[in-house]
Amino acid sequence: MTKNNNVEYFFFELFCIDPADIKSETALAQALSFSHNLWGDKIPKIDTEKARIRIKEEVSGINIIIMPVDTSNVITSYFESAFMINVFGDSFETIENFRLKLLRHLKNTLQFSSIRLLTDDVSTYIANKLYPEINKVENLLRKYLMKFFIQRIGTDWWETTATRAMIEKARLRRLDRKDEITMFIDDELRYIDFDDLGELVYKQSSGYNNPDKIVSRLYNIERIEDFFNLKNELQSNYTKYFKENFQDKMFEQKWKDIIKLRNKVAHQGIFYKNEMIYGLDTLNSLTEIINNAERKIDEVVFSIEDKQAIRNATIEATQMDEPINLEGLKILGKMEFPDTSYKTFSKYIDISEHELLAELDELQSSKWTKYIGLKWFVTEYLANKNYNIATTYSLVNIMIDKGIIEKYEVPSPNGYVIIAIRLNEEEFVEE
């Protein structure tokens, strides 16, 4: 787009090679100006100015400049005639609509053997309108996902929720994109693709981020109770939240439509007015969906089944990482080493309900502390015994929901409140 005297012009420029019977720019100008398909009942004017021909239609404001191209110095192939055709006007809609009419006339009627697009200000204008809005929605979804998963699942949400392909993609890209800011933040969502962000939303189902996990569970079901447990997990509050706030509002289809538009922007695709209108409407709809879902984050109450399913998914995700095997080297240069093997285990243990109750009971019975702080109990006391912090936290929450463990507040000497836990004696005795 070019501005002249504060008027913005839209250009559509073509390189056209070897028409069927046209050998001069004058003949081409007449073939264009006399076309009813291009102009209807209007009659454009033809002027010659500075070795070029100009066609101008006053009502629509469409201008066409035709310039011949010298073909005498072509090396690898031969064509008799070629022309630069430059269409421009100050109306977006007029030029947007005229483009296809012109191309049809050049190809079907005048039979140019090859047409190359050099400039398309209409597509550029649409892309420039769409991309900032796409970028806003992309960042909005990143923000929402970060808030939801950390607030409702925890800091280990990435390993629990993302697919293995996403996790590996983020790991490799993080290594490749090191800069000062990324040294200080944990933000895996910056390293995955636009379509991955949408997938994190519309493939959530009680911690199951991979259909193979559900299939595996179905194959291993031996009792009818196990089937109904899985059914309840898939129909849990977690699933209902994503269904009501995203699936029922056609989030997946809308996000995939924007993926197509985003790819066209990235690869300099041809755009049409209807795509701009649909794209902007869809992006507004996605913005509303995400904002509404974000407002409801604090309203989500996960059931015990939800929490257990998410905890199981976390355990399964961490168990997928194989221990590191370091085979002892036998020969290094000319020196021989003993044939030994070393095995390093980098994983923590996932504590069981029985082990957790036993640890809490032993600590509570020792009477050496007036209260047991939740954070200290999980991140120091049990972590020092090699228990996984994330899955221990989730199990404590599940047992609080069951009433086996009580959570209460203790005022500290420094004026803040400490969250403490203790066994619910009645429930514990029953256990």
Helices and strands as residue ranges (DSSP letters): E 2-4, E 7-17, H 25-33, H 36-39, E 45-49, E 52-57, E 62-68, E 82-89, H 92-104, I 105-109, E 114-120, H 121-152, H 157-161, H 164-176, G 181-183, G 188-191, H 194-202, H 211-220, H 224-234, H 237-245, G 247-249, H 251-266, H 273-295, G 297-299, H 304-319, E 324-327, E 331-332, E 335-336, E 341-344, H 353-366, E 372-373, H 374-376, I 377-382, G 383-385, H 389-402, E 405-411, E 417-423, H 425-430
